[in-house]
Amino acid sequence: MLRKEYGWFLDHPEIIAQYSGEYIAIVGDKVVAHGRSFKAVFEEAERHGRPLVHKVQPTDKEVIL
C-alpha cells in the first residue's frame, strides 16, 4: 500500500489547484509526473519508483448537463 504517498497528498491541498483536472503521480513526498494522459503519467512516474497515480478533480464548480 502507498500510505506515505497518499498521506502526503492529503497533507498538501495546494496541489489540487496546481494540477486541477490532471493526473498526478506521487513517489515518496513529491509529484514526479503530471498531465492529462494516465498512461503517459504512469510511464514517466515508473522511472522514479512505485507511484501513486491520482486524478485531481477540477476545482471549478460549473456543471455541464
mmCIF file as Biopython writes it, N, C-alpha, C and O atoms, coordinates in Angstrom:
data_model
#
loop_
_atom_site.group_PDB
_atom_site.id
_atom_site.type_symbol
_atom_site.label_atom_id
_atom_site.label_alt_id
_atom_site.label_comp_id
_atom_site.label_asym_id
_atom_site.label_entity_id
_atom_site.label_seq_id
_atom_site.pdbx_PDB_ins_code
_atom_site.Cartn_x
_atom_site.Cartn_y
_atom_site.Cartn_z
_atom_site.occupancy
_atom_site.B_iso_or_equiv
_atom_site.auth_seq_id
_atom_site.auth_asym_id
_atom_site.pdbx_PDB_model_num
ATOM 1   N N  . MET A ? 1  ? 0.838   -1.185 0.000   1.0 0.0 1  A 1 
ATOM 2   C CA . MET A ? 1  ? 0.000   0.000  0.000   1.0 0.0 1  A 1 
ATOM 3   C C  . MET A ? 1  ? 0.878   1.241  0.000   1.0 0.0 1  A 1 
ATOM 4   O O  . MET A ? 1  ? 1.975   1.236  0.559   1.0 0.0 1  A 1 
ATOM 5   N N  . LEU A ? 2  ? 0.399   2.288  -0.620  1.0 0.0 2  A 1 
ATOM 6   C CA . LEU A ? 2  ? 1.165   3.514  -0.778  1.0 0.0 2  A 1 
ATOM 7   C C  . LEU A ? 2  ? 0.718   4.565  0.250   1.0 0.0 2  A 1 
ATOM 8   O O  . LEU A ? 2  ? 0.332   5.676  -0.114  1.0 0.0 2  A 1 
ATOM 9   N N  . ARG A ? 3  ? 0.776   4.205  1.505   1.0 0.0 3  A 1 
ATOM 10  C CA . ARG A ? 3  ? 0.289   5.083  2.570   1.0 0.0 3  A 1 
ATOM 11  C C  . ARG A ? 3  ? 1.060   6.385  2.648   1.0 0.0 3  A 1 
ATOM 12  O O  . ARG A ? 3  ? 0.463   7.442  2.852   1.0 0.0 3  A 1 
ATOM 13  N N  . LYS A ? 4  ? 2.374   6.334  2.490   1.0 0.0 4  A 1 
ATOM 14  C CA . LYS A ? 4  ? 3.184   7.546  2.570   1.0 0.0 4  A 1 
ATOM 15  C C  . LYS A ? 4  ? 2.747   8.548  1.505   1.0 0.0 4  A 1 
ATOM 16  O O  . LYS A ? 4  ? 2.552   9.728  1.796   1.0 0.0 4  A 1 
ATOM 17  N N  . GLU A ? 5  ? 2.596   8.072  0.273   1.0 0.0 5  A 1 
ATOM 18  C CA . GLU A ? 5  ? 2.216   8.948  -0.824  1.0 0.0 5  A 1 
ATOM 19  C C  . GLU A ? 5  ? 0.809   9.511  -0.631  1.0 0.0 5  A 1 
ATOM 20  O O  . GLU A ? 5  ? 0.577   10.698 -0.862  1.0 0.0 5  A 1 
ATOM 21  N N  . TYR A ? 6  ? -0.117  8.675  -0.213  1.0 0.0 6  A 1 
ATOM 22  C CA . TYR A ? 6  ? -1.494  9.136  -0.002  1.0 0.0 6  A 1 
ATOM 23  C C  . TYR A ? 6  ? -1.550  10.139 1.151   1.0 0.0 6  A 1 
ATOM 24  O O  . TYR A ? 6  ? -2.261  11.140 1.065   1.0 0.0 6  A 1 
ATOM 25  N N  . GLY A ? 7  ? -0.822  9.883  2.204   1.0 0.0 7  A 1 
ATOM 26  C CA . GLY A ? 7  ? -0.747  10.819 3.319   1.0 0.0 7  A 1 
ATOM 27  C C  . GLY A ? 7  ? -0.172  12.149 2.893   1.0 0.0 7  A 1 
ATOM 28  O O  . GLY A ? 7  ? -0.658  13.202 3.306   1.0 0.0 7  A 1 
ATOM 29  N N  . TRP A ? 8  ? 0.863   12.110 2.069   1.0 0.0 8  A 1 
ATOM 30  C CA . TRP A ? 8  ? 1.466   13.346 1.566   1.0 0.0 8  A 1 
ATOM 31  C C  . TRP A ? 8  ? 0.449   14.128 0.737   1.0 0.0 8  A 1 
ATOM 32  O O  . TRP A ? 8  ? 0.345   15.348 0.869   1.0 0.0 8  A 1 
ATOM 33  N N  . PHE A ? 9  ? -0.299  13.431 -0.114  1.0 0.0 9  A 1 
ATOM 34  C CA . PHE A ? 9  ? -1.329  14.080 -0.927  1.0 0.0 9  A 1 
ATOM 35  C C  . PHE A ? 9  ? -2.357  14.776 -0.037  1.0 0.0 9  A 1 
ATOM 36  O O  . PHE A ? 9  ? -2.723  15.923 -0.294  1.0 0.0 9  A 1 
ATOM 37  N N  . LEU A ? 10 ? -2.821  14.093 1.002   1.0 0.0 10 A 1 
ATOM 38  C CA . LEU A ? 10 ? -3.814  14.681 1.901   1.0 0.0 10 A 1 
ATOM 39  C C  . LEU A ? 10 ? -3.265  15.880 2.667   1.0 0.0 10 A 1 
ATOM 40  O O  . LEU A ? 10 ? -4.012  16.799 3.000   1.0 0.0 10 A 1 
ATOM 41  N N  . ASP A ? 11 ? -1.973  15.874 2.945   1.0 0.0 11 A 1 
ATOM 42  C CA . ASP A ? 11 ? -1.345  16.976 3.686   1.0 0.0 11 A 1 
ATOM 43  C C  . ASP A ? 11 ? -0.994  18.183 2.826   1.0 0.0 11 A 1 
ATOM 44  O O  . ASP A ? 11 ? -0.554  19.203 3.357   1.0 0.0 11 A 1 
ATOM 45  N N  . HIS A ? 12 ? -1.179  18.093 1.516   1.0 0.0 12 A 1 
ATOM 46  C CA . HIS A ? 12 ? -0.808  19.182 0.604   1.0 0.0 12 A 1 
ATOM 47  C C  . HIS A ? 12 ? -1.975  19.565 -0.306  1.0 0.0 12 A 1 
ATOM 48  O O  . HIS A ? 12 ? -1.944  19.290 -1.506  1.0 0.0 12 A 1 
ATOM 49  N N  . PRO A ? 13 ? -2.994  20.191 0.256   1.0 0.0 13 A 1 
ATOM 50  C CA . PRO A ? 13 ? -4.171  20.558 -0.544  1.0 0.0 13 A 1 
ATOM 51  C C  . PRO A ? 13 ? -3.871  21.579 -1.643  1.0 0.0 13 A 1 
ATOM 52  O O  . PRO A ? 13 ? -4.664  21.728 -2.573  1.0 0.0 13 A 1 
ATOM 53  N N  . GLU A ? 14 ? -2.755  22.274 -1.554  1.0 0.0 14 A 1 
ATOM 54  C CA . GLU A ? 14 ? -2.410  23.259 -2.589  1.0 0.0 14 A 1 
ATOM 55  C C  . GLU A ? 14 ? -2.176  22.618 -3.952  1.0 0.0 14 A 1 
ATOM 56  O O  . GLU A ? 14 ? -2.282  23.292 -4.976  1.0 0.0 14 A 1 
ATOM 57  N N  . ILE A ? 15 ? -1.863  21.335 -3.978  1.0 0.0 15 A 1 
ATOM 58  C CA . ILE A ? 15 ? -1.631  20.709 -5.276  1.0 0.0 15 A 1 
ATOM 59  C C  . ILE A ? 15 ? -2.935  20.509 -6.050  1.0 0.0 15 A 1 
ATOM 60  O O  . ILE A ? 15 ? -2.908  20.297 -7.263  1.0 0.0 15 A 1 
ATOM 61  N N  . ILE A ? 16 ? -4.061  20.573 -5.364  1.0 0.0 16 A 1 
ATOM 62  C CA . ILE A ? 16 ? -5.343  20.445 -6.054  1.0 0.0 16 A 1 
ATOM 63  C C  . ILE A ? 16 ? -5.514  21.584 -7.054  1.0 0.0 16 A 1 
ATOM 64  O O  . ILE A ? 16 ? -5.889  21.344 -8.201  1.0 0.0 16 A 1 
ATOM 65  N N  . ALA A ? 17 ? -5.248  22.811 -6.637  1.0 0.0 17 A 1 
ATOM 66  C CA . ALA A ? 17 ? -5.365  23.952 -7.553  1.0 0.0 17 A 1 
ATOM 67  C C  . ALA A ? 17 ? -4.291  23.905 -8.634  1.0 0.0 17 A 1 
ATOM 68  O O  . ALA A ? 17 ? -4.548  24.257 -9.785  1.0 0.0 17 A 1 
ATOM 69  N N  . GLN A ? 18 ? -3.105  23.475 -8.268  1.0 0.0 18 A 1 
ATOM 70  C CA . GLN A ? 18 ? -1.986  23.457 -9.210  1.0 0.0 18 A 1 
ATOM 71  C C  . GLN A ? 18 ? -2.185  22.441 -10.334 1.0 0.0 18 A 1 
ATOM 72  O O  . GLN A ? 18 ? -1.799  22.699 -11.474 1.0 0.0 18 A 1 
ATOM 73  N N  . TYR A ? 19 ? -2.778  21.296 -10.025 1.0 0.0 19 A 1 
ATOM 74  C CA . TYR A ? 19 ? -2.917  20.217 -11.003 1.0 0.0 19 A 1 
ATOM 75  C C  . TYR A ? 19 ? -4.379  19.882 -11.300 1.0 0.0 19 A 1 
ATOM 76  O O  . TYR A ? 19 ? -4.692  18.748 -11.662 1.0 0.0 19 A 1 
ATOM 77  N N  . SER A ? 20 ? -5.258  20.843 -11.154 1.0 0.0 20 A 1 
ATOM 78  C CA . SER A ? 20 ? -6.695  20.646 -11.363 1.0 0.0 20 A 1 
ATOM 79  C C  . SER A ? 20 ? -6.985  20.010 -12.717 1.0 0.0 20 A 1 
ATOM 80  O O  . SER A ? 20 ? -6.557  20.511 -13.757 1.0 0.0 20 A 1 
ATOM 81  N N  . GLY A ? 21 ? -7.718  18.899 -12.688 1.0 0.0 21 A 1 
ATOM 82  C CA . GLY A ? 21 ? -8.109  18.215 -13.922 1.0 0.0 21 A 1 
ATOM 83  C C  . GLY A ? 21 ? -7.055  17.303 -14.516 1.0 0.0 21 A 1 
ATOM 84  O O  . GLY A ? 21 ? -7.272  16.727 -15.582 1.0 0.0 21 A 1 
ATOM 85  N N  . GLU A ? 22 ? -5.918  17.160 -13.850 1.0 0.0 22 A 1 
ATOM 86  C CA . GLU A ? 22 ? -4.830  16.330 -14.367 1.0 0.0 22 A 1 
ATOM 87  C C  . GLU A ? 22 ? -4.629  15.086 -13.504 1.0 0.0 22 A 1 
ATOM 88  O O  . GLU A ? 22 ? -5.088  15.014 -12.364 1.0 0.0 22 A 1 
ATOM 89  N N  . TYR A ? 23 ? -3.938  14.123 -14.074 1.0 0.0 23 A 1 
ATOM 90  C CA . TYR A ? 23 ? -3.435  13.001 -13.301 1.0 0.0 23 A 1 
ATOM 91  C C  . TYR A ? 23 ? -2.111  13.440 -12.690 1.0 0.0 23 A 1 
ATOM 92  O O  . TYR A ? 23 ? -1.318  14.118 -13.343 1.0 0.0 23 A 1 
ATOM 93  N N  . ILE A ? 24 ? -1.871  13.058 -11.448 1.0 0.0 24 A 1 
ATOM 94  C CA . ILE A ? 24 ? -0.580  13.306 -10.824 1.0 0.0 24 A 1 
ATOM 95  C C  . ILE A ? 24 ? -0.028  11.976 -10.345 1.0 0.0 24 A 1 
ATOM 96  O O  . ILE A ? 24 ? -0.778  11.071 -9.977  1.0 0.0 24 A 1 
ATOM 97  N N  . ALA A ? 25 ? 1.281   11.871 -10.354 1.0 0.0 25 A 1 
ATOM 98  C CA . ALA A ? 25 ? 1.956   10.679 -9.846  1.0 0.0 25 A 1 
ATOM 99  C C  . ALA A ? 25 ? 2.865   11.121 -8.712  1.0 0.0 25 A 1 
ATOM 100 O O  . ALA A ? 25 ? 3.689   12.022 -8.871  1.0 0.0 25 A 1 
ATOM 101 N N  . ILE A ? 26 ? 2.704   10.473 -7.568  1.0 0.0 26 A 1 
ATOM 102 C CA . ILE A ? 26 ? 3.483   10.805 -6.394  1.0 0.0 26 A 1 
ATOM 103 C C  . ILE A ? 26 ? 4.357   9.611  -6.043  1.0 0.0 26 A 1 
ATOM 104 O O  . ILE A ? 26 ? 3.887   8.475  -5.986  1.0 0.0 26 A 1 
ATOM 105 N N  . VAL A ? 27 ? 5.630   9.884  -5.809  1.0 0.0 27 A 1 
ATOM 106 C CA . VAL A ? 27 ? 6.562   8.883  -5.311  1.0 0.0 27 A 1 
ATOM 107 C C  . VAL A ? 27 ? 7.237   9.517  -4.097  1.0 0.0 27 A 1 
ATOM 108 O O  . VAL A ? 27 ? 7.855   10.577 -4.194  1.0 0.0 27 A 1 
ATOM 109 N N  . GLY A ? 28 ? 7.108   8.855  -2.968  1.0 0.0 28 A 1 
ATOM 110 C CA . GLY A ? 28 ? 7.658   9.412  -1.735  1.0 0.0 28 A 1 
ATOM 111 C C  . GLY A ? 28 ? 6.885   10.652 -1.332  1.0 0.0 28 A 1 
ATOM 112 O O  . GLY A ? 28 ? 5.697   10.585 -1.017  1.0 0.0 28 A 1 
ATOM 113 N N  . ASP A ? 29 ? 7.569   11.779 -1.345  1.0 0.0 29 A 1 
ATOM 114 C CA . ASP A ? 29 ? 6.931   13.023 -0.932  1.0 0.0 29 A 1 
ATOM 115 C C  . ASP A ? 29 ? 7.000   14.103 -2.005  1.0 0.0 29 A 1 
ATOM 116 O O  . ASP A ? 29 ? 7.178   15.283 -1.701  1.0 0.0 29 A 1 
ATOM 117 N N  . LYS A ? 30 ? 6.856   13.687 -3.274  1.0 0.0 30 A 1 
ATOM 118 C CA . LYS A ? 30 ? 6.813   14.693 -4.339  1.0 0.0 30 A 1 
ATOM 119 C C  . LYS A ? 30 ? 6.068   14.188 -5.565  1.0 0.0 30 A 1 
ATOM 120 O O  . LYS A ? 30 ? 5.964   12.987 -5.812  1.0 0.0 30 A 1 
ATOM 121 N N  . VAL A ? 31 ? 5.558   15.143 -6.316  1.0 0.0 31 A 1 
ATOM 122 C CA . VAL A ? 31 ? 4.905   14.853 -7.585  1.0 0.0 31 A 1 
ATOM 123 C C  . VAL A ? 31 ? 6.018   14.664 -8.611  1.0 0.0 31 A 1 
ATOM 124 O O  . VAL A ? 31 ? 6.821   15.569 -8.836  1.0 0.0 31 A 1 
ATOM 125 N N  . VAL A ? 32 ? 6.063   13.488 -9.231  1.0 0.0 32 A 1 
ATOM 126 C CA . VAL A ? 32 ? 7.124   13.187 -10.189 1.0 0.0 32 A 1 
ATOM 127 C C  . VAL A ? 32 ? 6.657   13.267 -11.631 1.0 0.0 32 A 1 
ATOM 128 O O  . VAL A ? 32 ? 7.478   13.285 -12.548 1.0 0.0 32 A 1 
ATOM 129 N N  . ALA A ? 33 ? 5.340   13.315 -11.843 1.0 0.0 33 A 1 
ATOM 130 C CA . ALA A ? 33 ? 4.794   13.442 -13.193 1.0 0.0 33 A 1 
ATOM 131 C C  . ALA A ? 33 ? 3.365   13.943 -13.085 1.0 0.0 33 A 1 
ATOM 132 O O  . ALA A ? 33 ? 2.686   13.714 -12.085 1.0 0.0 33 A 1 
ATOM 133 N N  . HIS A ? 34 ? 2.919   14.630 -14.127 1.0 0.0 34 A 1 
ATOM 134 C CA . HIS A ? 34 ? 1.528   15.085 -14.178 1.0 0.0 34 A 1 
ATOM 135 C C  . HIS A ? 34 ? 1.140   15.317 -15.628 1.0 0.0 34 A 1 
ATOM 136 O O  . HIS A ? 34 ? 1.999   15.529 -16.485 1.0 0.0 34 A 1 
ATOM 137 N N  . GLY A ? 35 ? -0.154  15.277 -15.897 1.0 0.0 35 A 1 
ATOM 138 C CA . GLY A ? 35 ? -0.650  15.513 -17.241 1.0 0.0 35 A 1 
ATOM 139 C C  . GLY A ? 35 ? -2.057  14.983 -17.407 1.0 0.0 35 A 1 
ATOM 140 O O  . GLY A ? 35 ? -2.655  14.479 -16.456 1.0 0.0 35 A 1 
ATOM 141 N N  . ARG A ? 36 ? -2.585  15.095 -18.610 1.0 0.0 36 A 1 
ATOM 142 C CA . ARG A ? 36 ? -3.960  14.690 -18.895 1.0 0.0 36 A 1 
ATOM 143 C C  . ARG A ? 36 ? -4.084  13.213 -19.281 1.0 0.0 36 A 1 
ATOM 144 O O  . ARG A ? 36 ? -5.185  12.663 -19.277 1.0 0.0 36 A 1 
ATOM 145 N N  . SER A ? 37 ? -2.968  12.575 -19.612 1.0 0.0 37 A 1 
ATOM 146 C CA . SER A ? 37 ? -2.980  11.171 -20.030 1.0 0.0 37 A 1 
ATOM 147 C C  . SER A ? 37 ? -2.495  10.274 -18.896 1.0 0.0 37 A 1 
ATOM 148 O O  . SER A ? 37 ? -1.352  10.382 -18.450 1.0 0.0 37 A 1 
ATOM 149 N N  . PHE A ? 38 ? -3.384  9.381  -18.433 1.0 0.0 38 A 1 
ATOM 150 C CA . PHE A ? 38 ? -2.986  8.449  -17.366 1.0 0.0 38 A 1 
ATOM 151 C C  . PHE A ? 38 ? -1.771  7.641  -17.785 1.0 0.0 38 A 1 
ATOM 152 O O  . PHE A ? 38 ? -0.814  7.505  -17.023 1.0 0.0 38 A 1 
ATOM 153 N N  . LYS A ? 39 ? -1.810  7.108  -18.991 1.0 0.0 39 A 1 
ATOM 154 C CA . LYS A ? 39 ? -0.727  6.244  -19.465 1.0 0.0 39 A 1 
ATOM 155 C C  . LYS A ? 39 ? 0.617   6.972  -19.468 1.0 0.0 39 A 1 
ATOM 156 O O  . LYS A ? 39 ? 1.616   6.436  -18.986 1.0 0.0 39 A 1 
ATOM 157 N N  . ALA A ? 40 ? 0.643   8.177  -20.004 1.0 0.0 40 A 1 
ATOM 158 C CA . ALA A ? 40 ? 1.896   8.933  -20.066 1.0 0.0 40 A 1 
ATOM 159 C C  . ALA A ? 40 ? 2.414   9.270  -18.672 1.0 0.0 40 A 1 
ATOM 160 O O  . ALA A ? 40 ? 3.613   9.176  -18.410 1.0 0.0 40 A 1 
ATOM 161 N N  . VAL A ? 41 ? 1.515   9.659  -17.786 1.0 0.0 41 A 1 
ATOM 162 C CA . VAL A ? 41 ? 1.915   9.989  -16.414 1.0 0.0 41 A 1 
ATOM 163 C C  . VAL A ? 41 ? 2.458   8.755  -15.708 1.0 0.0 41 A 1 
ATOM 164 O O  . VAL A ? 41 ? 3.498   8.819  -15.053 1.0 0.0 41 A 1 
ATOM 165 N N  . PHE A ? 42 ? 1.761   7.638  -15.840 1.0 0.0 42 A 1 
ATOM 166 C CA . PHE A ? 42 ? 2.201   6.403  -15.187 1.0 0.0 42 A 1 
ATOM 167 C C  . PHE A ? 42 ? 3.563   5.959  -15.710 1.0 0.0 42 A 1 
ATOM 168 O O  . PHE A ? 42 ? 4.440   5.593  -14.926 1.0 0.0 42 A 1 
ATOM 169 N N  . GLU A ? 43 ? 3.744   5.989  -17.016 1.0 0.0 43 A 1 
ATOM 170 C CA . GLU A ? 43 ? 5.018   5.553  -17.603 1.0 0.0 43 A 1 
ATOM 171 C C  . GLU A ? 43 ? 6.176   6.436  -17.147 1.0 0.0 43 A 1 
ATOM 172 O O  . GLU A ? 43 ? 7.259   5.933  -16.847 1.0 0.0 43 A 1 
ATOM 173 N N  . GLU A ? 44 ? 5.957   7.732  -17.094 1.0 0.0 44 A 1 
ATOM 174 C CA . GLU A ? 44 ? 7.001   8.642  -16.608 1.0 0.0 44 A 1 
ATOM 175 C C  . GLU A ? 44 ? 7.297   8.375  -15.131 1.0 0.0 44 A 1 
ATOM 176 O O  . GLU A ? 44 ? 8.458   8.337  -14.723 1.0 0.0 44 A 1 
ATOM 177 N N  . ALA A ? 45 ? 6.258   8.192  -14.343 1.0 0.0 45 A 1 
ATOM 178 C CA . ALA A ? 45 ? 6.415   8.024  -12.904 1.0 0.0 45 A 1 
ATOM 179 C C  . ALA A ? 45 ? 7.137   6.726  -12.547 1.0 0.0 45 A 1 
ATOM 180 O O  . ALA A ? 45 ? 7.877   6.687  -11.564 1.0 0.0 45 A 1 
ATOM 181 N N  . GLU A ? 46 ? 6.940   5.684  -13.315 1.0 0.0 46 A 1 
ATOM 182 C CA . GLU A ? 46 ? 7.590   4.399  -13.032 1.0 0.0 46 A 1 
ATOM 183 C C  . GLU A ? 46 ? 9.105   4.510  -13.023 1.0 0.0 46 A 1 
ATOM 184 O O  . GLU A ? 46 ? 9.787   3.699  -12.396 1.0 0.0 46 A 1 
ATOM 185 N N  . ARG A ? 47 ? 9.624   5.493  -13.703 1.0 0.0 47 A 1 
ATOM 186 C CA . ARG A ? 47 ? 11.080  5.700  -13.727 1.0 0.0 47 A 1 
ATOM 187 C C  . ARG A ? 47 ? 11.609  6.136  -12.365 1.0 0.0 47 A 1 
ATOM 188 O O  . ARG A ? 47 ? 12.804  6.030  -12.091 1.0 0.0 47 A 1 
ATOM 189 N N  . HIS A ? 48 ? 10.715  6.623  -11.517 1.0 0.0 48 A 1 
ATOM 190 C CA . HIS A ? 48 ? 11.099  7.148  -10.206 1.0 0.0 48 A 1 
ATOM 191 C C  . HIS A ? 48 ? 10.794  6.185  -9.069  1.0 0.0 48 A 1 
ATOM 192 O O  . HIS A ? 48 ? 11.142  6.460  -7.920  1.0 0.0 48 A 1 
ATOM 193 N N  . GLY A ? 49 ? 10.160  5.076  -9.364  1.0 0.0 49 A 1 
ATOM 194 C CA . GLY A ? 49 ? 9.784   4.116  -8.332  1.0 0.0 49 A 1 
ATOM 195 C C  . GLY A ? 49 ? 8.346   3.686  -8.500  1.0 0.0 49 A 1 
ATOM 196 O O  . GLY A ? 49 ? 7.775   3.780  -9.586  1.0 0.0 49 A 1 
ATOM 197 N N  . ARG A ? 50 ? 7.771   3.214  -7.416  1.0 0.0 50 A 1 
ATOM 198 C CA . ARG A ? 50 ? 6.374   2.738  -7.442  1.0 0.0 50 A 1 
ATOM 199 C C  . ARG A ? 50 ? 5.448   3.924  -7.154  1.0 0.0 50 A 1 
ATOM 200 O O  . ARG A ? 50 ? 5.393   4.397  -6.019  1.0 0.0 50 A 1 
ATOM 201 N N  . PRO A ? 51 ? 4.721   4.409  -8.169  1.0 0.0 51 A 1 
ATOM 202 C CA . PRO A ? 51 ? 3.943   5.636  -7.987  1.0 0.0 51 A 1 
ATOM 203 C C  . PRO A ? 51 ? 2.517   5.413  -7.496  1.0 0.0 51 A 1 
ATOM 204 O O  . PRO A ? 51 ? 1.923   4.353  -7.696  1.0 0.0 51 A 1 
ATOM 205 N N  . LEU A ? 52 ? 2.002   6.427  -6.860  1.0 0.0 52 A 1 
ATOM 206 C CA . LEU A ? 52 ? 0.575   6.553  -6.607  1.0 0.0 52 A 1 
ATOM 207 C C  . LEU A ? 52 ? 0.078   7.524  -7.671  1.0 0.0 52 A 1 
ATOM 208 O O  . LEU A ? 52 ? 0.518   8.674  -7.711  1.0 0.0 52 A 1 
ATOM 209 N N  . VAL A ? 53 ? -0.830  7.079  -8.531  1.0 0.0 53 A 1 
ATOM 210 C CA . VAL A ? 53 ? -1.382  7.950  -9.570  1.0 0.0 53 A 1 
ATOM 211 C C  . VAL A ? 53 ? -2.807  8.288  -9.175  1.0 0.0 53 A 1 
ATOM 212 O O  . VAL A ? 53 ? -3.602  7.410  -8.841  1.0 0.0 53 A 1 
ATOM 213 N N  . HIS A ? 54 ? -3.113  9.566  -9.217  1.0 0.0 54 A 1 
ATOM 214 C CA . HIS A ? 54 ? -4.417  10.055 -8.762  1.0 0.0 54 A 1 
ATOM 215 C C  . HIS A ? 54 ? -4.927  11.118 -9.727  1.0 0.0 54 A 1 
ATOM 216 O O  . HIS A ? 54 ? -4.160  11.966 -10.184 1.0 0.0 54 A 1 
ATOM 217 N N  . LYS A ? 55 ? -6.211  11.073 -10.033 1.0 0.0 55 A 1 
ATOM 218 C CA . LYS A ? 55 ? -6.827  12.111 -10.873 1.0 0.0 55 A 1 
ATOM 219 C C  . LYS A ? 55 ? -7.313  13.224 -9.955  1.0 0.0 55 A 1 
ATOM 220 O O  . LYS A ? 55 ? -8.171  13.003 -9.100  1.0 0.0 55 A 1 
ATOM 221 N N  . VAL A ? 56 ? -6.762  14.420 -10.137 1.0 0.0 56 A 1 
ATOM 222 C CA . VAL A ? 56 ? -7.167  15.580 -9.350  1.0 0.0 56 A 1 
ATOM 223 C C  . VAL A ? 56 ? -8.418  16.159 -10.003 1.0 0.0 56 A 1 
ATOM 224 O O  . VAL A ? 56 ? -8.392  16.563 -11.165 1.0 0.0 56 A 1 
ATOM 225 N N  . GLN A ? 57 ? -9.481  16.195 -9.266  1.0 0.0 57 A 1 
ATOM 226 C CA . GLN A ? 57 ? -10.748 16.688 -9.805  1.0 0.0 57 A 1 
ATOM 227 C C  . GLN A ? 57 ? -10.659 18.190 -10.058 1.0 0.0 57 A 1 
ATOM 228 O O  . GLN A ? 57 ? -10.034 18.912 -9.281  1.0 0.0 57 A 1 
ATOM 229 N N  . PRO A ? 58 ? -11.276 18.664 -11.133 1.0 0.0 58 A 1 
ATOM 230 C CA . PRO A ? 58 ? -11.270 20.104 -11.413 1.0 0.0 58 A 1 
ATOM 231 C C  . PRO A ? 58 ? -11.862 20.878 -10.239 1.0 0.0 58 A 1 
ATOM 232 O O  . PRO A ? 58 ? -12.790 20.414 -9.576  1.0 0.0 58 A 1 
ATOM 233 N N  . THR A ? 59 ? -11.319 22.049 -9.998  1.0 0.0 59 A 1 
ATOM 234 C CA . THR A ? 59 ? -11.767 22.850 -8.872  1.0 0.0 59 A 1 
ATOM 235 C C  . THR A ? 59 ? -12.956 23.734 -9.201  1.0 0.0 59 A 1 
ATOM 236 O O  . THR A ? 59 ? -13.587 24.281 -8.297  1.0 0.0 59 A 1 
ATOM 237 N N  . ASP A ? 60 ? -13.272 23.883 -10.484 1.0 0.0 60 A 1 
ATOM 238 C CA . ASP A ? 60 ? -14.406 24.733 -10.838 1.0 0.0 60 A 1 
ATOM 239 C C  . ASP A ? 60 ? -15.715 24.044 -10.448 1.0 0.0 60 A 1 
ATOM 240 O O  . ASP A ? 60 ? -15.794 22.816 -10.418 1.0 0.0 60 A 1 
ATOM 241 N N  . LYS A ? 61 ? -16.699 24.814 -10.162 1.0 0.0 61 A 1 
ATOM 242 C CA . LYS A ? 61 ? -17.973 24.282 -9.680  1.0 0.0 61 A 1 
ATOM 243 C C  . LYS A ? 61 ? -19.030 24.188 -10.800 1.0 0.0 61 A 1 
ATOM 244 O O  . LYS A ? 61 ? -20.158 23.761 -10.554 1.0 0.0 61 A 1 
ATOM 245 N N  . GLU A ? 62 ? -18.668 24.578 -11.997 1.0 0.0 62 A 1 
ATOM 246 C CA . GLU A ? 62 ? -19.611 24.565 -13.102 1.0 0.0 62 A 1 
ATOM 247 C C  . GLU A ? 62 ? -19.997 23.141 -13.481 1.0 0.0 62 A 1 
ATOM 248 O O  . GLU A ? 62 ? -19.139 22.269 -13.614 1.0 0.0 62 A 1 
ATOM 249 N N  . VAL A ? 63 ? -21.270 22.921 -13.650 1.0 0.0 63 A 1 
ATOM 250 C CA . VAL A ? 63 ? -21.784 21.606 -14.045 1.0 0.0 63 A 1 
ATOM 251 C C  . VAL A ? 63 ? -22.383 21.734 -15.428 1.0 0.0 63 A 1 
ATOM 252 O O  . VAL A ? 63 ? -23.198 22.621 -15.682 1.0 0.0 63 A 1 
ATOM 253 N N  . ILE A ? 64 ? -21.983 20.858 -16.313 1.0 0.0 64 A 1 
ATOM 254 C CA . ILE A ? 64 ? -22.495 20.881 -17.686 1.0 0.0 64 A 1 
ATOM 255 C C  . ILE A ? 64 ? -23.435 19.700 -17.838 1.0 0.0 64 A 1 
ATOM 256 O O  . ILE A ? 64 ? -23.050 18.555 -17.601 1.0 0.0 64 A 1 
ATOM 257 N N  . LEU A ? 65 ? -24.661 19.977 -18.233 1.0 0.0 65 A 1 
ATOM 258 C CA . LEU A ? 65 ? -25.647 18.929 -18.430 1.0 0.0 65 A 1 
ATOM 259 C C  . LEU A ? 65 ? -25.902 18.695 -19.891 1.0 0.0 65 A 1 
ATOM 260 O O  . LEU A ? 65 ? -26.711 17.839 -20.248 1.0 0.0 65 A 1 
#
